Amino acid sequence: QVMLVESGGGPVQAGGSLRLTCAVSGTYRGGCMAWFRQTPGKEREGVAYMERYGTTKYRDSVSGRFTISQDNGKKTLYLQMSSLKPEDTAMYYCAAGFWDCNRDLSADFSYWGQGTQVTVLA
């Protein structure tokens, strides 16, 4: 059983930074890991993705501001967020799947954390 637990969310002023952390437990030898976000009434959207061997991709609206990374043991996934904007306000989720990151919809991921709220204040 794989468990994902996010932390690091909270309120932040626009222009500020936050680092989200996702602790991975259990035996996971899958493919793509990612960060998604969701606001009330909207679908969950992918923000940043990391392939098993390190290749990354980002949603256009966060490219250049957000960085996804993981520790060498692949037991922790990070999302460094900088130059935050009010429109980045959302619940952020860590996700892990068995496919490569070309399959990047929420339905393609098998494991999810409980989410951590990020609120960017104008």
Secondary structure, 3 states (H helix, E strand, C coil): CCEEEEECCEEEECCCCEEEEEEEECCCCCCCEEEEEECCCCCCEEEEEECCCCCEEECCCCCCCEEEEECCCCCEEEEEECCCCHHHCEEEEEEECCCCCCCCCHHHCCEECCCEEEEEEC
